[in-house]
Amino acid sequence: MKSVIIFYSYSGNTRSVAKFLQEALSAKGEAGLIELQCLDENGSFFNQCRRAFKKVRGKIGEAQYDLSGYDLICIGTPVWAFGPAPALNAYLDRCFGVEGKEALLFSTYGSGTGNKGCLDYMQELLAKKGISSFRRFSVQGLKAKDRNSVLAQINKALPLSPNG
């Protein structure tokens, strides 16, 4: 199985979860990691959350948008103001080659308020692009660096297919 993990991380929590996910998926085959870089952050977390609430698309650096070469598409974001980070919104608009693929969506969150809405929004956008099935998991930010806790959440979401 060839997997890719695409994520945005502001504080490092989502990055930590993405690396644990890469570790878990590497046992099943190739697992690449793509970290999105937001080029128009202004440093104020409050302003970033306001942009996320308005579903703003951030300006992101170069990224791989053609995902046709992967069996499993994993996408992760912190939950900001009930939604994904602006950098991830921009990526979701531009990615392609996902028709008929499986997706694993993940998030890191603070209070948990808005977590379901964030994952639902990502799933809705990707379903319109033709993703065939979805699995999801979330990790509370304070536990994002706890390997055992994160792997427990990942293991609940895997395997994704009967052949996986």
N, C-alpha and C positions, 0 to 999 in steps of 0.2 A: 504494500500500500504506500502510495506517495502522498504525503500530506504537506500542507503549508499553514503556517500560523502567522496571521497578519494582525498586528496590534498597535495601539497607541498607548503610551504611558507617560503621565505627567510626573508622578511622585516616585515611580519605580515599582509600585504594587502590581500593576498589570504586567509589567516586564517580568517580574518574579514568577507570576502565575504562568505566563507564556513559556518561560524556560522549563518549569516543571512539566508543562504539557508536552513540550518538545522531548523531554526525557521519556515520558510515558509512551509517546507515539513512536519514538526511535526503536522501541522494542518490537514494533509491528512493521517497520520499514523506514523509508527515508522521511525525514521531517524537517522542512526548511523553516526559517524564521525571518520575518520581514517586519522591522519596526518603522512605523510611520513617523516622520518628522514634521511638526507643524512650524511653518515659517512666519506666521502672523500672530503669534501669541504676544501679549503685551506684558506678561508677568503677573498680572492681577488675577488671582484665582476667581474672585467675584465676577470680573468681566468675562472670564472664560465660561463660567457657569451661565451667565446671562446669554452669551452666544449659543451655548448648548441648548438652553431652554427655547430659544428662537429657531432651532434647527439650522443654524448657520453652517455653511461649508467652509472649513478652514483652508488656507493655502498650504499645500503639502509639498515636500520635496519629491524627488524622483522615486518612483515605486513601480513594482511589477503589477500591472493591471490585468494581464491575460492569465487567467487561472485554469485554462483548458488542460494543462498538463498534470493536474493534480486530481487524485481520487477524493480527498477530504480537504475541505476548506474550513479552517478555524479562524475565527475573528473575535478579537477581544478589545475591550474599552473600559475605562473607568466610567461610572455613572455620574453624570454631572447634571443637576437640575432636571432629573427625570429622563435624561436621554444620553446618547453617546457623545463623546467629545467631538468638537467641530472637525478635527483632522480625520476622524473615522467616517463622519458623514460625507466628507469629500471623497474618500476612498470608495465608499459604498456606491456612490453615483458613477464612478469611473470604471470599476472592475467589470470584467466580462469573461465569458467562457465558463460559466458556472452551471449551465443547463444540465439537468440530470445528476448533479453532484450531491454529495452529502455535506452538511455543514454542522460544525460544532461552534456555537456562540458562547462566549463567556464574558463575564464582567467582574469588576471589583467595585465595591461600594462602601460607603461610610455607614449611614443609618439604615439602609435597605429600602427607604422610601424611594419609589421610582425605579427600582431595579427591574421589576417585571415589565414596566412600560418601556424601559430602555431595550430590553431583549426583544420584546414584541415589535418595537419599531424596526430594529435591525432585521428581524425575521421577515417582516412585511416587505421591506425593500428588497431583500434577497429572494423572496418567493416570487416577486414580480419578474426577477431575472431568470427564473427557472430552476432554482435549487429544489431538489426532489424531497429531501427529508432533513429534519433539524433535530439536534440534541442541544441542550443548554446546561450550563452550570454557572454558579456565582460564588465568589469568595469575599468575605468581609475583609476590608483593607487591613485591619489589625492582624489577620491570620495569613496574609498573602505571602509571607516569608517562612511560614511554618510548613515545611515540606510534607509532613505526614497529613496535615489537615487538608492541604491543597490536593495532594494525590488521592485522598479519600473522595473529594468532590469530583475529580477527573474520572476515577474508577467507576463512579455511579453513572457517568455519562457514556462510558465506553463498555463494550465494543459497539460500534455504530451499525455494522451490518452483519448478517449471518456469516459472511466470509471473512470478516475483519477479525 
